[in-house]
């Protein structure tokens, strides 16, 4: 089982690894702002939609990274 897990080099040097990193960074930064901003505003809706897309890409890239090693 452990042999199937990705190594750090495969995670850092791959496009999926970089996508995973930047999507996670975006989600960590934008998530707290979504709780603080006024609901129903256009900015809240836009950031919320991109947050959902980032989380979907984060999950897809996590499954891809798992199989790189």
C-alpha positions in Angstrom: 0.0 0.0 0.0 2.7 2.5 0.9 4.5 1.8 -2.3 1.5 3.3 -4.2 1.6 6.6 -2.4 3.2 9.5 -4.2 6.7 10.7 -3.3 7.4 14.3 -2.6 9.3 14.7 -5.8 6.4 13.5 -7.9 4.0 15.8 -6.0 6.2 18.9 -6.4 7.3 18.4 -10.0 3.9 17.5 -11.5 1.2 19.8 -12.8 -1.3 18.1 -10.6 0.8 18.9 -7.6 1.1 22.5 -8.5 -2.7 22.7 -9.2 -3.3 21.1 -5.8 -1.1 23.5 -4.0 -2.6 26.7 -5.6 -6.2 25.5 -5.3 -5.6 24.7 -1.6 -3.9 28.1 -1.1 -6.9 29.9 -2.7 -9.4 27.9 -0.6 -7.5 28.7 2.6 -7.4 32.4 1.8 -10.9 32.9 0.4 -12.8 30.6 2.8 -12.6 32.9 5.8 -13.6 35.9 3.7 -16.7 34.1 2.6 -17.8 33.8 6.2 -17.0 37.5 6.9 -18.6 39.1 3.9 -22.2 40.1 3.6 -24.3 37.4 2.0 -26.1 37.9 -1.3 -23.5 40.4 -2.6 -22.1 39.9 -6.1 -18.5 39.6 -4.8 -19.6 37.0 -2.2 -21.3 35.0 -4.9 -18.3 35.2 -7.3 -15.7 34.2 -4.7 -18.1 31.4 -3.4 -18.4 30.0 -6.9 -14.6 30.1 -7.5 -14.2 28.5 -4.0 -16.3 25.6 -5.1 -14.4 25.2 -8.3 -11.1 25.3 -6.4 -12.3 22.6 -4.0 -13.4 20.4 -6.9 -10.1 20.8 -8.6 -8.3 20.2 -5.3 -10.1 16.8 -4.9 -9.4 15.8 -8.5 -5.8 16.7 -8.2 -5.5 14.8 -4.8 -6.7 11.6 -6.5 -4.3 12.2 -9.4 -1.4 12.8 -7.1 -2.1 9.6 -5.2 -1.5 7.5 -8.4 1.6 9.4 -9.5 4.0 7.5 -7.2 
